[in-house]
Each structure stands twice: as C-alpha cells, then as structure tokens.
C-alpha cells in the first residue's frame, strides 16, 4: 500500500514531553511515510496521544523537533498543523452539540453569500464530502441528536474539508460497532489507495492493527519500543511489547448461577429520543441476581435511551421499571442509586467524570456524605478522602501523577478506570454497565472483565451494553439483540456464532425469546 518510502511525510526527532510529575514522552524519534496506514499502540498512559497531540500542535514538546513534509515546525498550534495538512479526530469529539452537521463541518471556514452565512452551500459541501468519502450523515441533523458513531463521521469529514492529507485518528473504533468499523476501514483503505493520504491510528485493538495497518509503532512508559512492519508481527507479539511481558486473556472464573430472583426488570417500556421520536418500543427484559445479560445492537437502536430510562436519566413514556422488586419508573437517579443500583455510563466525559475535578473528588462522588469523609456533610475530611482514593487508584491501576491529578488530563482509558473504580465500590445489587472497556488497553480490559465477573459471582445482576461482540460473548450469560428499540432475539453466547447474530442486530431476523 505505501507508495513512497524515500522521504517521510512526518519526522519526529528526540521528542520529550514533560508534564508536572509525569514524563509522557521520553526521547521519541519516529518517521511516518506518505501513503501508509501507521498504527500506534501501547497501554493507557504510554504516551501515544501525547505524541500525536504534539504533531497536531496541541502541545509544544519540552524538547525535540518535528518536521512535516520536510519543513521544521516552530509554531505548535492546531491552526499551523492544519495549514501543513495534518488533521486529527480526538477520542473525545470537539463538536458544537447545538449546531447542525453541516455547521460543524464548515465551522471557522464558513461559506458566505456576500456578508451572510450560506447554509445551503454548507449543506451542499457536506453532501459532496459524504458522496466522495462514503461516510453517510445528514447535513441538517443537529449533532446533539445523532449517535456517537455519526458524530465521529462528522469529525472526520471536518478534517477532509480542511484539506488534511495526514489524518490522525485517536481510538477511532472505540465508539463503533463491528459494522461501522468495517465501513471506516473501507474509507481508510480507499483514501490511502486513491488519494495517497497518510493515516495514523492510535488504538488498543490489536486485531484491528493487523487488519488495517502497514506498520506499527509500540510505546511503553513514554518510550518508543520499536517500529515493525505489521506483516512481521502478530497480536501476541505486540501485546508483549506493549506491557514488557507475555500477555494472555486469562479464563474468567464463572460460578454457576443458581439464584432465580429477578433483580431488574422492564415491562413494555416506551422511551423517546432527543427528537421526541420513539427510541424504545414496548421492550421487556429481566436480569436475575448472579447473571450478566448482554445487549447487542448497532449503536443508535435504543440502547442508550433504555439505559437512561432505567437509571432515571430519561423520562419514561410508557411501561414500567422495577429494581429489586420495587417500581422505580420516573424516579430520580439519586433515589435509584440509594435503592441499590450503580451505573457505568457510555460517555465517560459528559456523564461519567468531572474533567475539572481531581481523581480524589471523582472517586468520592456518592460517598461524600459518609461520616468517614465528612462532618455533617459540611466539613470534608481531606486525609481520609485521599487515602480512600489512593487505595482505589492503586487497586485499579489508574495511571497519572497522583490522586490530585485533574481527571481531564488523563488518557481516555484512565478516565474509564476512574469511573469503573467508583461505581464498583458501591455495594450495589444491580449494575448497569455501558461500554466498560471503550478505549482501554488489553491488560486493563482483562482486569475490568475480572472485576465484572467477580461482581456477578457475588450475586450482582448486571445489564451490559457493549459495541464489542467479543466482550459480550466473553462476559454474558445471556444475550439479547436489539433493533429499532425492540428485542429481536435472546440467546446464550455459545448457541449462535458472531456472524449469525449480526442478522438479528440489523433487523433481518426476529424470533421469540428463548
């Protein structure tokens, strides 16, 4: 696939990046070629995103030099990176929620008719980009009303509109279903082959590295360990390079589920989406204590609205929700939590953490009124709070400068560990978990899976939503498929292959619950 190996399109020489208490990049030198797909892998906190943020101009390196197309970069800013043809789609998107798709794509480079903003032309530009690159979005949809997967498409189209020929994708498939991932990879192959673009993918998913990349760079603790041709390595070799030792996903200790008591149920639930259109249509399901029920579906088919209705974050239009035998329909989230329900939300940045608060403050949420941490809920006991946070920090291998670190400065995977550590610390009988390992490296994924299974083995009823079918198959006792807000099938993971279940996820087949 690469067409020009004589001169790198990007050269980074002896790059180091020092943050307070953390050396994120340590003497990294790297060349990236024109017309290749280059994958950058490593554990959470290995320095991958920091290195690419330097290339995109969001950080100025503490030392070292960056060259783009042979020109030395002296002014590190996104505007300069864009001027040199570098675009970046971040793990957490940078869109204006209230704007339409077209408005976001042309933002800061708006077409005009005289002195007025030309919205029709913005829509025409968007339609042309959609046709050219095959990433389907509707120009007039508001960003706040579309799925996370569609928002990613808007971000990618935005970089194409600005003329990027070096495209950096930070954990691009973390928010995508398998079908959406295939579509994205088709786009990547197309633009690399037909337009001679360079694509850099930051990822944790090693099978995707093998599927899409020409070369792969492995980072560990701020160092670039090695750069290899993808055809010369395999997933096991890459995982071992990432962590410095052989890594295998251990078998999960799954005890037999004998408790038949239903801890969570929904009965003919009706829920609307943000556009007041039906998102959940008469859906019923139940989860027993000591059971993991997995929900498999293409994003945007009612999973998010279902979870938000169960946890009190969205109004219920019809039907009923029961937690531990008590009807909780219409209850506020705090009241449901006190009853015995914990929730790991799908979007950690908007609903999972407070980016401006530190790790201690985030880990203590929900426990701040306990006598252990406060006096009459007025005076907070700082030392016990920090000691508790340090215990969770160590137990969940959260990587940062310490418990006083602002959560917004952490990598996406470490933010996720903060959310999981907090929610799993409650003595809750019901766990609602959405995308538990999105953006998390293989070692942390195995750890989180074991924590989930431990909760299940101790009697928790767990409702699990994931875009990763491998994750659902590994963890679930039962699987339900959802399409357009309705359940299309109920299975045990061993009863149906992953290739077959996709038919039920796309509405191609329906069957009565087994």
Protein Blocks (a to p, Z undefined) as FASTA:
>chain_A
ZZbfkbcfbdcehiacddehiafbghiacdddehiacdddddehilpmmmmmmmnopacc
fbdcddeehiacfbdcfklmmmnopacddfbdcddfkbcfklmmmgoiaccehjaccfkl
mmmmmmmmmmmnopacdfklcfklpcfklmmmmmmmmmmmnopabdcdehkllmpcfklm
mmmmmmmmmmmmmnopacddddfblklmmmmmmbdcddeehiafbacdfklpcfklmmmm
mnopacddddddddddfbfbdfbdcehiacddfkopafbghiacdddehiacdddddehi
hmmmmmmmmnopaccfbdcddeehiafehiafklmmmnopacddfblmlmmpcfkbcfkl
mmmgoplmpmkloghhlaccfklmmmmmmmmmmmnopacfbjkbcfklpcfklmmmmmmm
mmmmpccfbdcdehklgoiafklmmmmmmmmmmmmmnopacddddfblklmmmmpmbdcd
deehiafbdcdfklpcfklmmmmmnopaccddZZ
